[in-house]
Amino acid sequence: MWQRIQTLYLLLATGLVAALFFCPKAGDISYTEYWPYAILLIIIAFLQVMALTTWKHRVFQMRTASLAAIILLGLQIWLVVDFIRSHNTPIFHITAVFPVVATILDFLAARSILADELLVRSADRLRAAKRKR
């Protein structure tokens, strides 16, 4: 499990999402003070942990990582819209780009999981062809 690169990608993405629970968004406002952000973060964290712990089911792991990445992308777009709409121009912290980095890591993990699944399927196909001989 830990020797695969996709596990490291998922672990880093999970760490970034977990950091959003404790870090401020702008000024002294945290992500969890605004309940829609908190609900999205809980859903994303749950999906990240599921993707991290289901290494035996590669297709499910790939779909879960992709879904988490799509939701993270939506969260990032929502943060950008909030930043643009803010009238008093708050200064956002570096944590505002954590969802983008986690999204990229999730897509990289999904791509690596897909490559592993294709490799396993081709090996199974070769084994099946060898058994027929």
C-alpha positions in Angstrom: 0.0 0.0 0.0 2.5 2.6 1.1 5.0 1.8 -1.7 2.6 3.1 -4.4 2.9 6.7 -5.5 -0.8 7.2 -5.5 -0.9 6.5 -1.8 1.5 9.2 -1.2 -0.5 11.6 -3.4 -3.6 10.7 -1.5 -1.9 11.1 1.9 -0.6 14.6 1.0 -4.0 15.6 -0.3 -5.7 14.3 2.9 -3.1 16.3 5.0 -3.9 19.5 3.1 -7.6 19.0 3.5 -7.1 18.2 7.2 -5.1 21.4 7.6 -8.0 23.4 6.3 -9.9 22.5 9.5 -7.4 24.3 11.7 -6.0 27.1 9.5 -7.6 30.5 8.9 -9.1 31.5 5.6 -8.9 35.3 5.8 -7.9 37.3 8.8 -9.2 35.5 11.9 -12.0 33.7 10.0 -11.6 29.9 9.7 -13.0 27.6 7.2 -15.2 25.9 9.8 -16.9 29.0 11.0 -19.0 29.2 7.8 -21.1 26.0 7.9 -21.3 25.3 4.1 -17.5 25.3 4.0 -17.4 23.0 7.0 -19.9 20.6 5.5 -17.9 20.5 2.2 -14.7 20.0 4.1 -16.2 17.1 6.1 -17.4 15.5 2.9 -14.1 15.9 1.2 -12.1 14.6 4.2 -14.4 11.6 4.3 -13.8 10.9 0.6 -10.1 11.4 1.0 -9.9 8.9 3.9 -12.0 6.4 1.9 -9.7 6.8 -1.1 -6.7 6.3 1.1 -7.9 3.2 2.8 -9.5 1.3 -0.1 -6.3 0.2 -1.9 -7.7 -3.3 -2.5 -10.5 -1.9 -4.6 -8.7 0.2 -7.2 -11.7 1.2 -9.3 -13.6 2.4 -6.2 -10.5 4.2 -5.0 -10.0 5.9 -8.4 -13.7 7.1 -8.4 -13.5 8.3 -4.9 -10.3 10.3 -5.5 -11.8 11.8 -8.6 -15.0 12.8 -6.8 -13.0 14.3 -4.0 -11.0 16.3 -6.6 -14.1 17.6 -8.3 -15.6 18.7 -5.0 -12.3 20.3 -4.1 -12.3 22.2 -7.4 -15.8 23.4 -6.6 -14.7 24.6 -3.2 -11.8 26.4 -4.8 -14.1 28.2 -7.3 -16.4 29.1 -4.4 -13.4 30.6 -2.6 -12.4 32.6 -5.6 -15.9 33.9 -6.0 -16.0 34.9 -2.3 -12.6 36.6 -2.7 -13.9 38.6 -5.7 -17.2 39.5 -4.1 -15.6 40.7 -0.8 -16.1 44.4 -0.5 -13.5 45.1 2.1 -10.8 43.1 0.3 -9.7 40.6 2.9 -6.2 39.2 2.7 -6.4 35.5 2.2 -3.8 33.2 3.7 -1.8 30.6 1.8 -4.3 28.0 2.8 -6.7 29.4 0.1 -4.6 27.4 -2.4 -4.6 24.2 -0.5 -7.8 22.9 -2.3 -6.1 23.5 -5.7 -3.0 21.6 -4.7 -5.1 18.8 -3.2 -7.1 18.6 -6.4 -4.0 18.2 -8.5 -2.7 15.5 -6.1 -6.1 13.7 -6.3 -6.1 13.7 -10.1 -2.5 12.5 -10.1 -3.5 9.7 -7.7 -6.5 8.8 -9.9 -4.3 8.6 -12.9 -1.7 6.4 -11.2 -4.5 4.1 -9.9 -5.9 3.8 -13.4 -2.4 2.9 -14.7 -2.1 0.2 -12.0 -5.6 -1.2 -12.8 -4.7 -1.4 -16.5 -1.4 -3.1 -15.7 -3.3 -5.7 -13.5 -5.9 -6.3 -16.2 -3.2 -6.8 -18.9 -1.4 -9.3 -16.6 -4.6 -11.1 -15.9 -5.3 -11.3 -19.7 -1.8 -12.7 -20.3 -2.3 -15.3 -17.5 -5.6 -16.3 -19.0 -4.1 -16.7 -22.5 -1.2 -18.8 -21.1 -3.7 -21.1 -19.3 -5.6 -21.7 -22.5 -2.5 -23.2 -24.2 
